[in-house]
Each structure stands twice: as structure tokens, then as C-alpha cells.
Amino acid sequence: MAIFDNHFHLRPTGLGVGAAKVFEKAGGTALMLTHSPYDDIPIRNGEDYEAAYARTLGLGRQVREATRVKVFVALGPYPVDLIPLTKSLGLAAAADVLKRGVDLAGRHVANGDAVAIGEVGRPHFPVDADVWRASNEVLAHAMTVARDRECPVILHTEDPTPQTFQEFASMADRYHLARQKVVKHHSSPLTRPEENGGIVPSILAKSELVKAAVGGGPFFLETDYIDDPKRPGAVLGPATVPRKTKIWIAEGLLPENIAQQIHVDLPRRTYGIETE
């Protein structure tokens, strides 16, 4: 069966391709390789994102060469980048750097190197009002570019409530991006349309979250594996989605038609990808 992990990071300093091999051995068939910062590629201006994106794309190619896993890539400026850049450049210039990172990600989508812009959004911890406002400006720009490139946007934000989801839904409407093209990574298990406003939740592959999510609307599963040798297995290990999916189907927690929706139908609808 097809098994898709919707949020997976790789680093050359971590397991790298080895993590994808673990995913494949457990039964995984496809993953969304999502860009994240690299300590040795500092972001000082918008063009620095190109070198960072090149590494993520290179890791994707390595996985394709070494495994049968289908690798799809999401590129975007990590929202927390705004904070150190603000200290060195000032807030307005820092926001412009992240917007340039979004533009470069959009170019890769247009070239076919990536299928989504992400993860983008705002810090997941409290920040001052000015940083919050600037982060939302960058997010609005990302939605605009996603609309123009006809691709999804993957959000990194605080844990969402129904009110947060409605905020994102209203923002998507304002910038004419279909709500079903907005994916909330690391989401709370609010899968009913009246809870999430049509935004697509992507939840960690944990039993308690899946129990809460099943019976509502569509959702993705993810590990948010960060491939950090200092934190092995964080957030969840690379084998988690395939291993847990099989267990949950066998136990009856995850009906086969819902598993099909998670791993085949929703990736096709959201990203236009085939995971089998």
C-alpha cells in the first residue's frame, strides 16, 4: 500500500539518506521533504536561500538515487529566520529577505523542482507585535506566490485553534488561494470543516491525535522528523508513519478507506502527486 509522510526533514549532518532508507524499510513509499535551516548556510540576504534550497533539493536527489521512495520537495524561508535577521538588518529589511526567499521557492515550483512553498508562516512561540505583523506579511506574500504558481503552501505557526484556522481561511480568501491548498503542518486534530474552515490539517502520527482526527474531514500524517544527531528520533522517528499506519489499520483505529484518503487521495488532491 502507498504510505506518505507529509513532513520530513533531512540533513547531511544527520542520517540523511539513511533516514529515508529506514522509512522505506518500514513500508513508506513517498515523503514530502520540507526545507529547514542549515547552521552552516547562514541567511544574510534573500539570495542566500538559493544555496540552502540547493542543499535540500540535492538531498532529495540522493534519496531518489538510493531508494525507491518518491520524494517531493517543499521550499520556503523558515519563519523564525525573521528574528536574527531583524537584529542585523531591521524588521522591514528582514521581512524583505524572507519575501525574497518565498520568490525563489516559487521559481523552483515553476521549474518543477518543488511542489509546494513551505514551511512558511510565523514563529510558534510568543513574539512582539511588530514581528507578528511582519510574519503575517510574509505569509500573505507566500499565499500570493502560491496562488500565482498554482501550488499549495505549508504553514508553520503556533498550534491552531478553530479561530486560528478561520484566520488562515480568511487570509487565503483574501489572496485568492483555495483553502484546500493551505496545509497546516504540526496541526491540532481539528479535522471537521466547521473547525478548520477548509484548511488541511497535517497531524503528528500519534495514536491519541489520530483517534481525535478520524471521523471528521481529511488530514495528513507526518513525523516532522528533523534528522538532528543531537535529538535522534525527534520529533518522531522516520519509520513512524508507515509502522503506525499498519498497526492502526490492523487494530481498526484507522479504516482502510481513511488510510487510502490520507496516503493517496489527499496528496493527489492537494499537491497533484502520486504516492503509490
Helices and strands as residue ranges (DSSP letters): E 4-8, H 17-25, E 30-34, H 48-66, E 70-75, G 79-81, H 82-89, H 91-111, E 116-121, H 129-149, E 153-156, H 162-174, G 179-181, E 182-184, H 193-196, E 200-204, H 207-213, E 220-222, H 240-251, H 256-260, I 261-265, H 266-271
